[in-house]
């Protein structure tokens, strides 16, 4: 079975019941065709990057499902295209990396903010960088080079004064 993901934007002018019925319509359509729904996510009302059908926002939904016969995708996309409640949609086929990413995201491994304890333990685990030691050596060499340069300038100025 291949895994797919369909994301669609519903018109925000509709009532909450109509918006939820739109989601239920497509979930039922998928289950009636023998699809296994892996995950459904309501992303909520979001601003659009540009107006679509004179709307500046939309309600986002994402349904992840498994399907044996990809011929059903044409029927699904046709019904999404004809549905006036749906402003835009995108259907993608997930490869093994996309499936793994979505599983990790659902399990909280991706997008989770690290706590201060985790940040501190990572800092303790890492060894001091050798770059810092190298920087100290470079600073010493630069100071020594400046001293040599000053000595050369003094000797040049002394030599030029003797010539006069």
C-alpha positions as CSV (number, residue, x, y, z in Angstrom):
1,X,0.0,0.0,0.0
2,X,1.2,3.5,-0.9
3,X,0.9,6.3,1.5
4,X,-0.6,9.7,0.4
5,X,-1.4,13.0,2.0
6,X,-4.1,15.4,0.9
7,X,-4.1,18.9,2.2
8,X,-7.0,21.2,1.5
9,X,-8.2,24.7,2.4
10,X,-11.8,25.2,3.3
11,X,-13.6,28.5,2.9
12,X,-13.7,30.2,6.3
13,X,-17.0,32.0,5.7
14,X,-18.8,28.6,6.2
15,X,-20.2,27.7,9.6
16,X,-18.1,25.4,11.9
17,X,-20.6,22.6,11.2
18,X,-20.2,23.0,7.4
19,X,-16.4,23.1,7.7
20,X,-16.4,19.9,9.8
21,X,-18.9,18.2,7.5
22,X,-16.5,18.9,4.6
23,X,-13.8,17.0,6.5
24,X,-16.1,14.2,7.3
25,X,-17.3,13.9,3.7
26,X,-13.7,13.3,2.5
27,X,-12.9,10.9,5.3
28,X,-16.0,8.9,4.5
29,X,-15.1,8.9,0.8
30,X,-11.7,7.6,1.6
31,X,-12.9,4.8,4.0
32,X,-15.6,3.7,1.5
33,X,-13.0,3.1,-1.1
34,X,-10.9,0.9,1.2
35,X,-8.4,3.5,2.3
36,X,-6.8,3.3,5.7
37,X,-6.7,6.8,7.3
38,X,-3.4,7.1,9.1
39,X,-3.8,10.5,10.6
40,X,-6.1,13.6,10.3
41,X,-4.9,17.0,11.3
42,X,-6.8,20.2,11.6
43,X,-4.3,23.0,11.2
44,X,-6.9,25.6,11.9
45,X,-7.6,29.1,10.4
46,X,-4.5,30.5,8.8
47,X,-3.7,33.6,6.7
48,X,-3.1,33.0,3.0
49,X,-0.1,34.4,1.2
50,X,-2.3,35.8,-1.4
51,X,-6.1,36.1,-1.8
52,X,-7.9,33.0,-3.2
53,X,-11.5,33.5,-4.3
54,X,-11.4,36.9,-2.6
55,X,-10.6,35.3,0.8
56,X,-7.5,36.2,2.8
57,X,-7.7,33.2,5.2
58,X,-8.7,29.6,5.1
59,X,-9.2,26.6,7.3
60,X,-6.5,24.0,6.6
61,X,-6.9,20.2,6.9
62,X,-4.5,17.4,6.2
63,X,-5.5,13.8,5.8
64,X,-2.8,11.1,5.6
65,X,-4.0,7.8,4.2
66,X,-2.9,4.5,2.7
67,X,-4.3,3.4,-0.7
68,X,-3.8,0.3,-2.9
69,X,-5.3,1.5,-6.1
70,X,-4.0,4.9,-7.2
71,X,-6.8,5.2,-9.7
72,X,-9.1,6.4,-6.9
73,X,-6.9,9.6,-6.6
74,X,-8.4,10.9,-9.8
75,X,-11.9,10.5,-8.3
76,X,-10.9,12.2,-5.1
77,X,-9.2,15.1,-6.9
78,X,-12.3,15.5,-9.1
79,X,-14.6,15.8,-6.1
80,X,-12.2,18.2,-4.4
81,X,-12.1,20.3,-7.6
82,X,-15.9,20.4,-7.9
83,X,-16.6,21.2,-4.2
84,X,-17.2,24.9,-3.8
85,X,-16.3,24.7,-0.1
86,X,-12.7,23.7,-1.0
87,X,-10.6,26.7,-2.1
88,X,-7.4,24.8,-2.9
89,X,-6.0,21.3,-2.4
90,X,-2.8,19.4,-2.9
91,X,-2.3,15.6,-3.0
92,X,1.1,14.1,-2.7
93,X,2.6,10.6,-2.6
94,X,4.8,10.1,0.5
95,X,8.1,8.2,0.1
96,X,9.7,6.4,3.1
97,X,11.3,9.6,4.3
98,X,8.0,11.5,4.3
99,X,6.3,8.7,6.2
100,X,9.1,8.6,8.8
101,X,9.1,12.4,9.1
102,X,5.3,12.5,9.7
103,X,5.6,9.7,12.3
104,X,8.3,11.5,14.1
105,X,6.3,14.7,14.0
106,X,3.3,13.0,15.5
107,X,5.4,11.4,18.2
108,X,6.8,14.8,19.2
109,X,10.4,14.2,18.1
110,X,10.2,17.0,15.5
111,X,9.2,20.5,16.3
112,X,9.5,20.0,20.1
113,X,11.3,22.8,21.9
114,X,14.2,21.8,24.0
115,X,14.1,22.6,27.7
116,X,16.9,24.3,29.6
117,X,17.9,20.9,31.2
118,X,18.4,19.4,27.8
119,X,20.4,22.4,26.6
120,X,22.6,22.3,29.7
121,X,23.2,18.5,29.4
122,X,24.3,18.9,25.8
123,X,26.7,21.7,26.7
124,X,28.3,19.5,29.4
125,X,28.7,16.6,27.0
126,X,30.5,18.5,24.4
127,X,34.2,19.0,25.0
128,X,35.9,22.4,24.8
129,X,36.7,23.2,21.3
130,X,40.3,23.1,20.2
131,X,39.7,26.2,18.2
132,X,39.9,28.3,21.4
133,X,43.4,26.9,22.2
134,X,44.4,27.7,18.6
135,X,43.1,31.2,18.9
136,X,45.2,31.8,22.0
137,X,48.3,30.6,20.1
138,X,47.4,32.9,17.2
139,X,47.0,35.9,19.5
140,X,50.5,35.2,21.0
141,X,52.0,35.0,17.5
142,X,50.4,38.2,16.5
143,X,51.7,40.0,19.6
144,X,55.2,38.7,18.9
145,X,54.9,39.8,15.3
146,X,53.9,43.3,16.4
147,X,56.9,43.5,18.7
148,X,59.3,42.4,15.9
149,X,57.7,44.9,13.6
150,X,58.2,47.7,16.2
151,X,61.8,46.7,16.7
152,X,62.4,46.7,12.9
153,X,60.8,50.2,12.7
154,X,63.0,51.5,15.5
155,X,66.1,50.1,13.9
156,X,65.2,51.6,10.5
157,X,64.5,55.0,12.1
158,X,67.8,54.8,14.0
159,X,69.7,53.9,10.8
160,X,68.1,56.7,8.9
161,X,69.1,59.2,11.7
162,X,72.7,58.0,11.5
163,X,72.8,58.5,7.8
164,X,71.7,62.1,8.2
